[in-house]
Amino acid sequence: MKLQGLRIALAGALALGLAACGSSSNDAPARINVRLVDAPGDYTQLFLDVREVQIDGPDGWQTLGTWTGGPIDLLTLTNGLSKTLAENAPIAAGHYGQMRLLLGPDNTVVVDGIAEPQPLKVPSGMQSGVKLTVNFDVEPGTTKDVFIDFDAHKSIFVHRAGNSDQYILRPVVRAFDQVVTGTISGTVTAGGTAVAGATVLVETVEGGAPSVVRATVTGADGKYAVGLLPVATTYYVVTQPVVGGTVYQTFASGPIELTAAAPLPVQDVALTVAAEHGGINGAVTPIATDTQRDLLQVVQPFGATPVNLIVREVTPVVAATETFAAPDLPTGAYSLVLTRDTFDANGDQTGHAVAAPVAATVTNGATANVALTAP
């Protein structure tokens, strides 16, 4: 009995001692894993010369991992594939609000029809840190899993100089705490046959305005999985594939509620061929400078109570003029929404403007020409 009483007393003393030390985050260090993922892009390959990943928190800026494997092809990191930038890196418990990727000079894109990789211009400030806003707390003794989503489709802007193109990095990058995210998955088929290579968009709608949260491309079996979707959010799955010369009608799901209790909904897609289709092209004025980035959203209403959803996102090309093309769209009424982001010399975003929607109608076998005014 005396021995047991001594054990109880020692246990109580130890608990008090631990409680007294609890205010110091160094007593029970947390750890973090950081992985890089990507959305599909318009290029054959996109090599990003990642050198370090850093985080800012209770102890200031610290390096979580150093990558020595050479430039990473972001376009291989879809449908659940990722590249680990930091694993079990020790960090202090507390709140974290910012991360950054340090880049080297060897950033390139491989473009269809051009044999040699093209240099990707990266503003000097980005080499010292592509910044990401995060918002999470780390408890003592726990491990945090964070994914960095680098959206290739939206991150490259093309400026044409003479007979050559200049590819400029204007990164659209987000970081996700895996604990508070879920995944929407399914299979895309047409006539019971899997459709490979179909781009699938997962979108939200706020105030009537849609936005693409993440995207992916179906595999050879027609399957897709779009993860890192924040829970407690309503999503829509949209796809309008053009595969092997076949144009399909747009599929848009109803609202999908993603919750912590149900974070893995399945949304299968059955497509039909669009017998009638055309396209939209046009010009943007005034043209974007090399410190700006434009993105065009092709929007269509769906449902008995119409919900506007993005069918396709197009990056205009700047030369002496700025032009865009959205071919192979099913016939019908659309609206075009142009956004323009502005950046400083370091590559940090300083402005975001959205133009009023412009109506466009696609008729069979024709291409509508639309003039857009930048916001």
BELHUUR-V330745 format. One record per backbone hydrogen bond with DSSP energy under -1.0 kcal/mol. NH is the residue of the N-H (numbers start at 1). CO is the residue of the C=O. Records with the same first field share a line. If there is no record, write none. Layout:
NH: CO + CO
This chain:
5: 1
6: 2
7: 3
8: 4
9: 5
10: 6
11: 7
12: 8
13: 9
14: 10
15: 11
16: 12
17: 13
18: 14
19: 15
20: 16
21: 17
24: 21
27: 24
30: 91
31: 142
32: 89
33: 144
34: 86
35: 146
36: 83
37: 148
38: 77
44: 110
45: 110
47: 108
48: 72
50: 48
51: 102
52: 102
53: 65
54: 100
55: 62
56: 98
57: 60
60: 57
62: 55
64: 53
65: 53
67: 51
72: 48
74: 46 + 72
76: 73
77: 74
81: 78
83: 36
85: 34
86: 34
89: 32
91: 30
94: 138
96: 136
97: 56
99: 132
100: 54
101: 130
102: 52
104: 49
107: 105
108: 47
109: 118
110: 45
114: 111
118: 109
120: 107
121: 167
126: 123
129: 126
130: 101
132: 99
134: 97
136: 96
138: 94
141: 28
142: 139
144: 31
146: 33
147: 176
148: 35
149: 174
150: 37
151: 172
152: 150
157: 168
159: 166
160: 318
161: 164
164: 161
166: 159
168: 157
169: 121
170: 155
174: 149
176: 147
178: 145
180: 177
181: 178
182: 229
183: 263
184: 226
185: 265
186: 224
188: 222
189: 269
190: 193
193: 190
195: 188
197: 218
200: 216
201: 238
202: 214
203: 236
204: 211
206: 209
209: 206
211: 204
213: 202
214: 202
216: 200
218: 198
219: 223
222: 219
224: 186
226: 184
229: 182
231: 180
232: 258
233: 258
235: 256
236: 203
238: 201
239: 251
243: 246
246: 243
248: 241
249: 272
251: 239
253: 237
256: 235
258: 233
259: 262
267: 185
269: 187
271: 189
274: 247
275: 273
278: 329
279: 366
280: 326
281: 368
282: 324
284: 322
285: 372
292: 289
293: 341
295: 339
296: 314
297: 337
298: 312
299: 335
300: 309
302: 307
307: 302
309: 300
311: 298
312: 298
314: 296
317: 323
318: 158
319: 321
323: 317
324: 282
326: 280
329: 278
331: 276
332: 362
334: 360
335: 299
336: 358
337: 297
339: 295
340: 353
341: 293
342: 351
343: 291
344: 348
347: 344
350: 342
351: 342
353: 340
355: 338
358: 336
360: 334
362: 332
365: 277
366: 363
368: 279
370: 281
372: 283
374: 285
